[in-house]
């Protein structure tokens, strides 16, 4: 009996499918760990850093200063996209992903060791800022490689949205673990949470990084990149090439992320500031609500990815932009009822419209770039959005509430970014059924 051979990788189909499963596991576990590292910082920022590193400020001003440090991580993400995109398109997806995991993990552990203002004054905030920048650089190189590692092992065009949505699963899963760790430590440390308890979730990251490295060491390079190597189509400076040959795709993929990025950090991070200072909810109440939020989020993200295979990536994403534009007004109307049950339920469901965009987003962005420029192009487009949307969002939301003493401007902000994302998506070509191993015309 002859063994069927995969036309993509040249491996027997059974072996190809086994490698696909391993790539999916490596991508999903790796992104979960890296997003745990990155999003843990956001959770603790709203609860701790304003008090410990900027103690002389008014509560909301201290939070604004802490979110300024939080934003530095987003500045690092496009830098990481350029650095690791270069190597991902030159030496391969696998080796680059090992480096990003190590860099982010070490930086996260270092956050847990930074002395506070009470110990070394403003130098604590300076150290925190530098470490956050390094952490952002690592995360900036992670996303593109994880998505490509999974997507470039997929066979055929019928399930790429679903396959690529599994690395996306890592963001809500990482946030779930981050909030779960903070909640557990909050319960165990009690009044000592601000003294030493907050450090524990950062320090235990080293164990998770070890697991992630072990998994990633055992995978093969993707067949799409191997084909580029075999055909000697490696670019000398892929970052510059993609900016020269596909600048429109870089710009549009950055802008289309706005309705996912800004609202995502508002409902997942800013809620701790708004919930404690405006709604009067406790830290543990909000942590439990966000745990429920992330659980529903990681259930929906892969479903949304699969739906994009059926209805088309662009159509799915544009409908998500419309839903998000409306959602901000509903979200704050429900929060402002001041009813704990309604607040909990509202926070719990608030990731669903975000994941409706986040699920199909990976394939939508990655498919837009030619194979030999894909790591650089998709990483740059994806991470540039972090500077103009994700990073500023909690800062902007905090400033709007402090200035206008109302949540309505925040809902309007969510509407505006949704409109921008809708227009950008409409202008991007839909590559849902295109062969991603082939070069695109004129590229």
C-alpha positions in Angstrom: 0.0 0.0 0.0 1.4 3.4 -1.0 1.6 6.3 1.4 0.0 9.6 0.4 2.5 12.4 0.2 1.6 16.0 1.1 2.2 18.3 -1.8 3.1 21.1 0.6 5.8 19.6 2.7 6.8 16.5 0.8 6.2 14.5 3.9 3.7 11.5 4.2 0.3 13.0 4.9 0.1 11.4 8.3 3.5 12.9 9.3 2.5 16.3 7.9 -0.6 16.2 10.0 1.4 15.3 13.1 3.8 18.2 12.4 0.8 20.5 12.0 -0.6 19.4 15.4 2.8 20.0 17.0 3.1 23.4 15.4 -0.4 24.3 16.7 0.5 23.2 20.2 3.9 25.1 20.1 2.3 28.2 18.8 -0.6 28.2 21.2 1.3 27.4 24.3 4.1 29.9 23.4 1.7 32.8 22.7 -0.2 31.9 25.9 3.0 32.2 27.9 4.2 35.4 26.2 0.8 37.1 26.5 0.7 36.0 30.2 3.9 37.8 30.6 2.8 40.9 28.7 -0.8 41.2 30.0 0.1 40.4 33.6 1.9 43.8 33.6 -1.4 45.5 32.5 -3.4 43.8 35.2 -0.9 44.8 37.9 -0.5 48.3 36.5 -4.2 49.2 37.3 -4.0 47.7 40.8 -0.5 48.3 42.1 2.1 50.3 40.1 0.5 53.7 40.6 0.7 53.2 44.4 4.2 51.7 44.6 6.1 53.6 42.0 4.3 57.0 41.9 3.1 57.3 45.5 3.1 61.1 45.7 0.4 61.5 43.0 -3.4 61.7 43.2 -4.9 58.2 42.6 -5.9 58.8 38.9 -2.8 60.7 38.2 -0.7 57.9 39.6 -2.5 55.5 37.4 -1.9 57.7 34.4 1.8 57.7 35.2 1.8 53.9 35.6 0.0 53.5 32.3 2.7 55.7 30.7 5.2 53.1 31.7 2.7 50.4 30.5 2.7 52.2 27.1 6.5 51.9 26.7 6.0 48.1 26.2 3.9 48.9 23.1 6.6 51.2 21.8 9.0 48.2 22.0 6.6 46.0 20.0 7.3 47.5 16.5 11.0 47.5 17.3 10.7 43.8 18.1 8.7 43.3 14.9 11.4 44.8 12.8 14.3 42.9 14.5 12.7 39.5 14.7 10.8 39.9 11.4 14.2 40.3 9.8 15.5 37.1 11.2 12.2 35.3 10.9 12.3 35.9 7.1 16.0 35.1 6.9 16.8 32.2 9.2 13.3 30.8 9.9 10.3 30.9 12.1 11.4 28.3 14.7 14.7 29.8 15.8 13.3 33.3 16.0 10.4 32.1 18.2 12.8 30.5 20.6 14.6 33.8 21.0 11.4 35.8 21.5 10.2 33.5 24.2 13.5 33.7 26.1 13.6 37.5 25.9 10.1 38.1 27.1 10.3 35.5 29.9 13.5 36.9 31.4 12.1 40.5 31.3 9.0 39.3 33.1 10.9 37.7 35.9 13.0 40.9 36.2 9.8 43.0 36.8 9.1 40.9 39.9 12.5 41.9 41.2 12.3 45.7 40.7 12.6 47.7 44.0 9.8 50.2 44.6 9.8 53.9 45.2 10.2 53.4 48.9 13.5 51.6 48.4 15.3 53.4 45.6 13.0 56.4 44.7 12.3 57.2 41.1 14.9 54.7 39.9 12.4 52.0 40.5 10.1 53.5 37.8 13.2 53.9 35.5 14.1 50.3 35.8 10.4 49.3 35.3 10.3 51.4 32.1 13.5 49.8 30.7 12.3 46.2 31.5 8.9 46.9 30.0 10.6 48.1 26.8 12.6 44.8 26.6 9.4 42.9 27.2 7.6 44.7 24.4 10.5 44.0 22.0 10.2 40.2 22.7 6.4 40.2 22.3 6.8 42.3 19.1 8.6 39.4 17.5 6.4 36.6 18.9 3.1 37.1 17.2 4.1 36.9 13.5 6.2 33.8 14.0 3.5 32.0 16.0 0.8 32.7 13.5 3.1 31.7 10.6 4.3 28.5 12.3 0.7 27.3 12.5 -0.7 28.8 9.3 2.1 27.7 7.0 1.6 24.1 8.0 -2.1 24.1 7.1 -3.1 22.1 4.1 -5.4 23.8 1.5 -7.3 27.0 1.8 -10.4 25.8 3.6 -9.3 26.1 7.2 -6.5 28.7 7.4 -8.6 31.1 9.5 -9.3 28.4 12.0 -5.6 27.2 12.1 -4.3 30.7 12.5 -6.8 31.6 15.2 -5.2 29.1 17.6 -2.2 31.3 18.3 -4.8 34.0 18.9 -6.2 31.8 21.6 -3.0 32.6 23.5 -4.1 36.2 24.3 -7.3 35.5 26.2 -5.7 32.4 27.7 -2.7 34.4 28.8 -4.9 37.1 30.3 -6.9 34.3 32.1 -3.8 32.9 33.6 -2.5 36.4 34.5 -5.7 37.4 36.3 -6.0 33.9 37.9 -2.4 34.2 39.2 -3.0 37.7 40.6 -6.4 36.7 42.1 -4.8 33.6 43.8 -1.9 35.6 45.2 -4.3 38.3 46.3 -6.3 35.8 48.3 -3.1 34.2 49.8 -1.2 37.4 50.6 -4.1 39.5 51.8 -2.8 42.8 53.2 0.7 41.8 52.0 -0.3 41.9 48.4 1.1 45.4 47.9 4.2 44.4 49.9 5.3 41.2 48.2 2.3 39.3 46.8 2.2 41.2 43.4 5.7 39.9 42.6 4.9 36.2 42.7 3.0 36.0 39.3 6.0 37.6 37.6 8.5 35.3 39.2 6.7 32.1 38.3 6.9 33.0 34.7 10.3 31.3 34.5 8.7 27.9 34.9 6.2 28.6 32.1 9.0 29.7 29.8 10.9 26.5 30.4 7.8 24.5 29.3 7.4 26.6 26.2 11.0 26.2 25.2 10.9 22.5 25.6 7.8 22.3 23.3 9.3 24.7 20.6 12.6 22.9 20.4 10.8 19.8 19.0 9.1 21.3 15.9 10.2 21.5 12.3 10.5 24.6 10.1 7.4 25.4 8.1 7.2 23.9 4.6 6.4 27.4 3.1 9.7 28.8 4.5 11.6 25.7 3.6 10.4 26.2 0.0 11.8 29.8 0.1 15.1 28.4 1.3 15.2 25.7 -1.4 14.4 28.2 -4.1 17.0 30.7 -2.7 14.4 33.5 -2.5 15.6 34.9 0.9 15.7 38.7 1.0 18.8 40.5 2.4 16.8 43.1 4.3 13.2 41.9 4.4 11.9 44.7 6.6 13.0 47.3 4.0 11.7 45.2 1.1 8.2 44.9 2.6 8.1 48.7 3.2 9.1 49.3 -0.4 7.0 46.6 -2.0 3.9 46.3 0.2 3.6 49.6 2.1 -0.2 49.7 1.6 -0.6 46.3 3.3 1.5 47.4 6.3 -0.5 50.6 6.8 -3.9 49.0 6.3 -3.2 46.0 8.6 -2.1 48.4 11.3 -5.3 50.5 10.9 -7.7 47.6 10.7 -6.6 46.5 14.2 -7.7 49.7 15.9 -11.3 48.4 16.8 -9.7 45.2 18.3 -6.7 46.8 20.0 -8.2 49.9 21.7 -11.4 48.4 23.0 -9.6 45.2 24.0 -7.3 47.1 26.4 -10.2 49.2 27.6 -12.4 46.2 28.6 -9.4 44.0 29.8 -7.1 46.6 31.5 -8.8 49.9 32.0 -11.7 48.2 33.7 -9.5 47.8 36.8 -9.1 51.5 37.1 -12.7 52.4 36.2 -14.1 49.6 38.3 -12.2 50.5 41.5 -12.2 54.3 41.3 -15.6 55.0 39.6 -17.8 52.0 40.2 -16.4 51.2 43.7 -15.9 47.5 43.1 -13.2 45.5 44.9 -10.0 44.2 43.3 -11.0 40.6 43.7 -14.5 41.2 42.3 -13.0 42.7 39.1 -10.4 39.9 38.8 -13.1 37.3 39.0 -15.2 39.1 36.4 -12.2 39.4 34.0 -11.5 35.7 34.6 -15.0 35.0 33.3 -14.4 37.5 30.5 -11.2 35.7 29.3 -12.8 32.2 29.6 -15.6 33.3 27.2 -13.1 35.0 25.0 -10.9 32.0 24.4 -13.9 29.8 23.7 -15.1 32.3 21.0 -11.8 33.2 19.3 -11.3 29.9 17.4 -15.0 29.8 16.4 -14.7 33.3 15.0 -11.6 32.1 13.1 -13.5 29.2 11.6 -16.4 31.4 10.6 -14.0 33.5 8.6 -13.2 30.4 6.5 -16.9 30.1 5.7 -18.0 33.7 5.1 -14.6 35.2 4.1 -12.0 37.0 6.2 -12.8 40.6 5.2 -16.6 40.2 5.5 -16.3 38.7 8.9 -13.9 41.4 10.1 -16.0 44.3 8.8 -19.1 43.0 10.5 -17.1 42.8 13.7 -16.1 46.5 13.3 -19.8 47.5 13.2 -20.6 45.5 16.3 -17.7 47.0 18.2 -18.7 50.6 17.3 -22.1 50.0 18.9 -20.9 48.0 21.8 -19.0 50.8 23.7 -22.2 52.6 24.4 -24.0 49.5 25.6 -21.0 48.5 27.7 -20.8 51.7 29.7 -24.6 52.0 30.0 -24.6 48.6 31.7 -21.6 49.3 33.9 -23.0 52.6 35.1 -26.1 50.9 36.5 -23.9 50.3 39.6 -25.6 46.9 40.0 -22.9 44.3 40.9 -24.6 41.5 39.0 -25.0 43.6 35.9 -21.4 44.8 36.2 -20.1 41.3 36.5 -22.1 40.0 33.5 -21.1 43.0 31.4 -17.4 42.6 32.1 -17.7 38.8 31.5 -19.2 39.2 28.0 -17.1 42.2 26.9 -14.4 40.1 25.3 -16.8 38.5 22.8 -16.9 41.5 20.4 -13.1 41.8 20.7 -12.5 38.1 19.9 -15.0 38.4 17.0 -12.2 40.5 15.4 -9.2 38.8 17.0 -10.1 35.3 15.7 -10.0 36.1 11.9 -7.4 38.8 12.3 -4.4 36.5 12.2 -5.1 35.0 8.8 -6.4 38.3 7.4 -3.1 40.0 8.2 -0.7 37.2 7.4 -2.3 36.3 4.1 -1.8 39.9 2.9 1.9 39.5 2.6 4.1 37.5 0.2 5.9 34.5 1.7 9.4 35.8 1.7 8.3 39.0 3.4 5.5 37.6 5.5 7.1 37.5 9.0 8.4 41.1 8.6 5.2 42.5 7.0 2.6 40.9 9.2 4.6 41.7 12.3 5.1 45.3 11.4 1.4 45.8 10.5 0.2 44.0 13.6 2.6 45.7 16.1 2.3 49.3 14.7 -1.3 49.2 15.9 0.0 48.7 19.4 1.5 52.3 19.3 -1.6 54.0 17.9 -4.3 52.0 19.7 -3.4 49.3 22.2 -0.8 51.1 24.2 -2.5 54.5 24.4 -6.0 53.1 25.0 -5.9 52.7 28.9 -4.1 56.1 29.1 -6.6 57.8 26.8 -9.6 56.2 28.6 -8.2 57.3 32.1 -7.6 60.8 30.8 -11.1 61.1 29.3 -12.8 60.0 32.5 -10.6 62.2 34.7 -11.3 65.3 32.4 -15.0 64.8 31.6 -16.1 62.8 34.6 -18.1 60.6 32.2 -17.7 57.4 30.3 -19.5 58.7 27.2 -16.2 60.1 25.6 -14.7 56.6 26.0 -17.6 55.0 24.1 -17.2 57.7 21.4 -13.5 56.8 21.3 -14.4 53.2 20.7 -16.8 54.2 17.9 -14.1 56.3 16.1 -11.5 53.5 16.1 -14.2 51.1 14.8 -14.9 53.4 11.9 -11.2 53.6 11.0 -10.9 49.8 11.2 -13.9 49.3 9.0 -12.5 51.6 6.3 -9.1 50.0 6.4 -10.5 46.5 6.1 -12.6 47.5 3.1 -9.5 48.8 1.3 -7.5 45.6 2.0 -7.7 42.8 -0.6 -9.3 39.6 0.7 -6.8 36.6 0.3 -9.0 34.0 1.9 -8.7 31.5 -0.9 -5.2 32.4 -2.2 -2.3 29.9 -2.2 -0.1 31.3 0.6 3.0 29.5 -0.6 3.1 31.4 -3.9 4.5 34.8 -4.5 2.0 37.6 -5.0 2.0 39.5 -8.3 4.5 42.4 -8.5 6.1 41.5 -5.2 
